[in-house]
Amino acid sequence: MGLTLSFHYQPDERALVIGFAQGAGIACQADVDYFSATLSSRCQHVKQRVHLFFDLGNLTVQADFVEAFIEAKRELADRFAQTVWHFGGHLAERVMTRNDCTRRGQKPNLFRTREDAMAAFHKSRASATP
């Protein structure tokens, strides 16, 4: 099965949730390229920086493409994200995400569920508002 992405945009919060279809995986460079192009196109339509929420629930990344996927996600975040959040997923994807963020000195913003991620997001916004 090829890589299929889903998107849910919440304009009042400028939150873009990126999901992966059941059985989705990054298994080749074409999958990484598709991910980058599709997310880039979606973000360009919004025309402002957004809070990216990656639902890792259905995603698997083949070992040979972990670094390429991480780099693609990092470049997209640099271009389009105000903040980046992750939730769900297999242990391997959560560890991969945590390690990448930690290596770069960033807070992983990694949660087990979407509800936990959104609650932390709302809490961070409330504490940032004077």
C-alpha positions as CSV (number, residue, x, y, z in Angstrom):
1,M,0.0,0.0,0.0
2,G,1.3,3.5,-0.9
3,L,1.5,6.4,1.4
4,T,-1.9,8.1,2.0
5,L,-2.1,11.3,4.0
6,S,-5.1,13.0,5.6
7,F,-5.4,16.5,6.8
8,H,-7.7,18.3,9.2
9,Y,-7.3,22.1,9.6
10,Q,-8.7,24.0,12.5
11,P,-8.5,27.7,11.3
12,D,-9.5,29.2,14.7
13,E,-6.3,27.6,16.2
14,R,-4.2,27.5,13.0
15,A,-3.7,23.8,13.8
16,L,-3.1,21.3,11.0
17,V,-3.4,17.7,11.9
18,I,-1.6,15.3,9.5
19,G,-2.7,11.7,9.6
20,F,-1.4,8.6,7.9
21,A,-3.8,6.0,6.5
22,Q,-4.0,2.5,7.9
23,G,-1.0,0.5,6.8
24,A,0.8,3.7,5.6
25,G,4.5,3.5,5.5
26,I,7.7,5.2,4.4
27,A,9.4,2.5,2.4
28,C,11.2,4.3,-0.3
29,Q,12.5,7.8,-1.3
30,A,9.3,8.3,-3.4
31,D,7.3,8.0,-0.2
32,V,9.4,10.7,1.4
33,D,9.1,12.9,-1.7
34,Y,5.3,12.4,-1.8
35,F,5.1,13.3,1.9
36,S,7.1,16.5,1.4
37,A,5.3,17.6,-1.7
38,T,1.8,16.9,-0.3
39,L,2.4,18.6,3.0
40,S,4.1,21.5,1.4
41,S,1.2,22.1,-1.0
42,R,-1.3,21.9,1.9
43,C,0.6,24.4,4.0
44,Q,1.1,26.8,1.1
45,H,-2.7,26.9,0.7
46,V,-3.1,28.1,4.4
47,K,-0.7,31.0,3.7
48,Q,0.5,31.4,7.3
49,R,2.5,29.5,9.8
50,V,0.5,26.8,11.5
51,H,0.8,24.4,14.5
52,L,1.6,21.0,13.0
53,F,0.2,17.9,14.7
54,F,1.6,14.6,13.4
55,D,-0.6,11.6,14.1
56,L,1.9,8.8,14.1
57,G,-0.8,6.2,14.7
58,N,-0.7,4.3,11.5
59,L,2.8,5.1,10.3
60,T,5.8,2.8,9.9
61,V,9.1,4.0,8.6
62,Q,11.6,1.5,7.1
63,A,15.0,1.7,8.7
64,D,16.7,2.8,5.5
65,F,14.5,5.9,5.2
66,V,14.3,7.1,8.8
67,E,16.9,9.8,8.3
68,A,15.3,11.0,5.0
69,F,11.9,11.2,6.6
70,I,13.2,13.0,9.7
71,E,15.0,15.5,7.5
72,A,11.9,16.1,5.3
73,K,9.7,16.6,8.4
74,R,12.3,19.0,9.8
75,E,12.5,21.1,6.6
76,L,8.7,21.3,6.4
77,A,8.5,22.4,10.1
78,D,11.2,25.1,9.5
79,R,9.2,26.4,6.5
80,F,5.6,26.2,7.7
81,A,5.3,25.5,11.5
82,Q,4.9,27.8,14.4
83,T,5.0,24.7,16.7
84,V,5.2,20.9,16.1
85,W,3.4,18.3,18.0
86,H,3.3,14.5,17.7
87,F,0.9,11.9,19.1
88,G,0.1,8.2,18.8
89,G,2.2,5.7,16.9
90,H,4.3,2.7,17.5
91,L,7.0,2.8,20.0
92,A,9.7,2.9,17.2
93,E,8.2,6.1,15.7
94,R,7.8,7.8,19.0
95,V,11.4,6.9,19.9
96,M,12.6,8.1,16.5
97,T,10.8,11.4,17.0
98,R,11.9,11.9,20.6
99,N,15.6,11.2,19.7
100,D,15.5,13.6,16.7
101,C,14.0,16.5,18.8
102,T,16.3,15.9,21.7
103,R,19.4,15.8,19.4
104,R,18.4,19.3,18.1
105,G,17.7,20.6,21.6
106,Q,14.0,20.9,21.1
107,K,11.1,19.7,23.3
108,P,9.6,16.6,21.6
109,N,6.0,17.6,22.3
110,L,5.2,13.8,22.0
111,F,2.0,12.4,23.4
112,R,0.2,9.1,23.4
113,T,-3.1,10.5,22.2
114,R,-4.5,13.4,20.2
115,E,-6.5,14.5,23.2
116,D,-3.3,14.7,25.3
117,A,-1.5,16.6,22.6
118,M,-4.3,19.1,22.1
119,A,-4.6,19.6,25.9
120,A,-0.9,20.4,26.2
121,F,-1.1,22.7,23.1
122,H,-4.0,24.6,24.7
123,K,-2.2,24.8,28.0
124,S,1.0,26.2,26.3
125,R,-1.1,28.8,24.5
126,A,-2.9,29.8,27.7
127,S,0.5,30.2,29.6
128,A,1.9,32.2,26.7
129,T,-1.0,34.7,26.7
130,P,-0.4,37.6,29.1
